[in-house]
Amino acid sequence: MFPDTQHSGPAVKICGITQEEQARQIIALGADALGLNFWPKSKRYLPLENTAWVPALREHTTLVAVLVNADERTLDTLIDQRLVHILQLHGDETPAQVAALQDRGAVVIKALAVRDRESLARIGDYSCETILLDAYNPGLYGGTGETFPWDLALQAKELFPDKRLILSGGLTPANVRRAIEETHPAAVDVASGVESSPGVKDLAMVREFIEQAREARLR
């Protein structure tokens, strides 16, 4: 999913980046991927017109566009201008829409909110290799900071062994190591769990999060 990862075990994605300086600092701390949120209703919204600094980061990390029911203009810009490496879809995108984006050459991650075993069945509907598992919260699209039952991640791996699963929702420096050791995901994704305020990362927390994830990888 995230190319050229330098470490074994799950990749670490820091999501909701809004500032160039912080992006570069987080890359230096060892994050494998950065998430840029292009959903206007997000507290971590990054307008497309404010992304002049983003292309220079492409060769240094994997850039992931976080989207919710994105309009065609946004999708065209991201795909045609190759602003990011991956599209991460958190909205009501259908399997057909995901397949159409893949046909255009886009690498897609579909985010799904899960609350029970029955909700895992949707994973099989999507053709993309990678699925992000997030906490279920009616009316909200990711970034809630809530944790879902980690045993569902293990059940998802059993049901869909060919899928790569990203663990998200409520992860923090205090629990990421245990989360990795219990669920063995392909990657972990964090936004609010390492912030001083929405869109502004606490670099000490980012460093601790990455260090804890690396420690888990050694087990």
N, C-alpha and C positions, 0 to 999 in steps of 0.2 A: 504493500500500500504506500508506504513512505519510502521512496528510493534512497539508496546510499546511506542507510542507517548504519552508524559506526559501532553500534553495540548489539549484543545478542539480547533476546527477549523482547518485551513489548516496547514499542516506540512511545515517546512522550510528546503530546501535542498541547501547546499552550494557546488557548482560544480567546478571542475578543481583544486582539491587539489593535490599538488605535494610534500609536505614536511610533515614528521611525526610530528614535533613540532607544526606546524600550524594546522594540523589535530586535535591534542589533545587540542589545545587552542580553536579551533572552537567548538569542542564537549562540552568543559567546558562553552562556551558562550550560549549553549542551542540549537544548530542546531539539527534537527531531523535526518538528513541524509547527507552523504558526497558523492560527485561524483568524481570518478577517471577516467580520460580520457585516454583510451587506443588506440586512433586513432593517428597513427604516424604523420599525417599532422597537428595536433592540436598544437597551441601555448602552450597548457597545457598538453602535452603528458607525460604520465608516463609509461616508458617501463616496461613490465612484470618482467624483471630481476631485477628491482629496487623496488620490492614490498615486501621485506622481513619484513618490519615493519607493513604491512597492516593486517595480520591475528590477531594480538593482539588487534586491534580495533573492531573486529566483535561483541564482547559482549557489547560494549559501545555505538554503533550507528548502523544505517543502512547504508551499503556500496553499492553504485550503480556504476556499470561499464558502462561508456559511450563509445559506439561503433559505428563505421561507416563501414558497409559492412565487418565485421570482418572475418578473415580466420578461418578455422577449428581448427588450432592449438590454436589460442587465445581462441576460444569458449570452446574447450576441457579443456584447463587449468583452465579457470574461473569456469566452471561447475564442473569438476571432483575434483578439489582441493578446491572447496567451498571458493574461495578467496573473493567473494562478495555475497551479498544477492539478488541483482536484476541486470538484464541486461537491459540497456536503449539503444535502437537501433535508431540511427539517419540517417541511410543510406537508401538504396533502397531495404531493406528487404521486401519480399513479405508476404502476409498473411500465405501462406503455410510454409515459413521459420519460422515465429513466432510460428505457431502451433507446428512445429517440435521441437523447443526449449522448449516449454511448455511440450510436451510429454516426454522430457528428465528430467523434474522436475524443469526447470528454471522458475523463476518469471520474466516476461518480461514487460517492458514499451516500447511502440512504440511512437517515436517522429515524429510528422507530421508538416510540414511547411504549414501554412494557410494564404491565402490572400483574400478569399471571401467565401460566403456561399457555393458555389459549391464545393470548396476544402474540405469542412467538410464531404462530403459524404464518403470519404475514411475511416473515423473513423469506420464505420460499417463493413468494410471488415476484421478487425483484431479481433481475438478471445481474446486477452489480455484484462484484466479488466481496465487497466490504460493507458491513452493516454496523451502525453505531447504536448501541443500546442506551436509552436514556430513561429517566423517571417519568412516569405517567402523571400528567397534571392537566386536567381538562381546560381547554381554552388557551393553553400556553405552549409555546414551541421552543423547548430547550432553554438552557441557561437559568434554570430555576434554583439550582443548588441543592435540590432534593435527591436523596439516594433511593435507588430501587433495590429490591432484594437480590443480592449477588448470586444466589443460587439459580436465578433465572438465566444468568449468563452461562452457567454450566449446562443447564438444560438446553439452551440454544446451541451450544457446541455439540451436544449429543444429537440433536435433531438435524443440524445442518453442518456436518463436519467439513464441508468444502468452503464454507464462508469464513471470512476473516472478521472477527468481532472486536469492536472498540468499546471499552468500558467508559461510561460518562455518568454524570449526575451525582453531585454531592461529594466528589473526591477532594481531599485536602492533603497537605503534607503529613497529617496525623494518621490517615487511614489508607493512603495509596499503596503502601507496601503490603499491608494485609490483603487489600483488594486484589493485587496482582497474584499474590501467593495462593489465594483461594480460587481465583477464576482463570488465571493464565490467558489473558486477552492478547490480541495482536497489538493493541495500543491502548493507552489511557489518555483521556481528554479532560482538561480542567479549564475553567474560566473564573467563576466567582470564588473558588476555593483558594486562589492565590492573589486576591485583589485587595487593595486598600480602598478603592472605590470603583464603581463600574467603568471598565475600560482602562483603568490605571492599575498596573500590576505592582505588587509588593515584591521586589526583587529578592529579598531574603527568603520569602515564602516560595518563590519560584525555584530558587536554588535548593531549598530543603525538599521540595516536591520531587525535583529531578534526582537528587541524591537518594531519597527514599526509594524511588522507582528503580534506580540502578542497583541498590542493595538487594532488592527483591529479585532482580534478574540473576543474581549470583547463586540463588538457592536452587 
